[in-house]
């Protein structure tokens, strides 16, 4: 996740961040299936996606602590 993306993440709502997290977890699942079938060529994609999920969860936690609504 680039610095620009992190700044944009701060401007998103809680619901939007949650949707991004679900999409990223789906991406990890499909990557695992592709790896098992031998279709995955870039093995780093899974670890990068996990790092992105961690950053999204951190942003989500910050929003919840500051008391932002689920808008």
Secondary structure, 3 states (H helix, E strand, C coil): CCHHHHHHHHHCCHHHHHHHHHHHHHHHHHHHHHHHHCCCCCCHHHHHHHHHHHHHHHHHHHHHHHCCCCC
